[in-house]
Structures are given as C-alpha cells and as structure tokens.
Amino acid sequence: MDYEFLRDITGVVKVRMSMGHE
C-alpha cells in the first residue's frame, strides 16, 4: 500500500467535505 497516496487522498477528501459543509 502507498501510504503517501492514501494521505494525499484523505487530505483532498477533507477539503471537499469542508467545502461541502460551507
């Protein structure tokens, strides 16, 4: 597993979720 890839995806998801709530 590529943890760096997972971390990058998690960061994008968090940003999108935050934008969705705003």
Backbone as CSV, one residue per row, in Angstrom:
resi,resn,N_x,N_y,N_z,CA_x,CA_y,CA_z,C_x,C_y,C_z
1,MET,0.846,-1.207,0.000,0.000,0.000,0.000,0.878,1.253,0.000
2,ASP,0.405,2.270,-0.722,1.163,3.520,-0.772,0.538,4.493,0.217
3,TYR,1.142,4.587,1.389,0.576,5.450,2.434,0.565,6.918,2.000
4,GLU,1.579,7.328,1.246,1.616,8.724,0.785,0.392,9.014,-0.071
5,PHE,0.031,8.055,-0.921,-1.136,8.230,-1.794,-2.400,8.333,-0.955
6,LEU,-2.523,7.451,0.026,-3.709,7.459,0.893,-3.806,8.777,1.646
7,ARG,-2.666,9.256,2.138,-2.660,10.520,2.897,-3.087,11.665,1.984
8,ASP,-2.616,11.652,0.738,-2.970,12.715,-0.200,-4.471,12.685,-0.469
9,ILE,-5.010,11.489,-0.708,-6.447,11.350,-0.971,-7.244,11.815,0.239
10,THR,-6.806,11.422,1.433,-7.527,11.813,2.654,-7.575,13.328,2.770
11,GLY,-6.468,13.986,2.440,-6.421,15.446,2.516,-7.416,16.063,1.547
12,VAL,-7.481,15.515,0.326,-8.418,16.040,-0.677,-9.844,15.844,-0.203
13,VAL,-10.142,14.664,0.334,-11.495,14.374,0.812,-11.882,15.349,1.913
14,LYS,-10.964,15.588,2.840,-11.258,16.510,3.952,-11.580,17.901,3.416
15,VAL,-10.798,18.347,2.442,-11.024,19.684,1.866,-12.390,19.728,1.190
16,ARG,-12.716,18.685,0.415,-14.004,18.661,-0.291,-15.148,18.625,0.709
17,MET,-14.997,17.845,1.768,-16.046,17.757,2.785,-16.240,19.121,3.425
18,SER,-15.126,19.797,3.723,-15.198,21.115,4.358,-15.920,22.099,3.433
19,MET,-15.596,22.057,2.143,-16.236,22.956,1.182,-17.722,22.649,1.092
20,GLY,-18.063,21.362,1.135,-19.467,20.962,1.033,-20.274,21.493,2.207
21,HIS,-19.650,21.521,3.392,-20.361,21.997,4.586,-20.533,23.507,4.555
22,GLU,-19.564,24.185,3.903,-19.601,25.639,3.905,-20.735,26.200,3.072
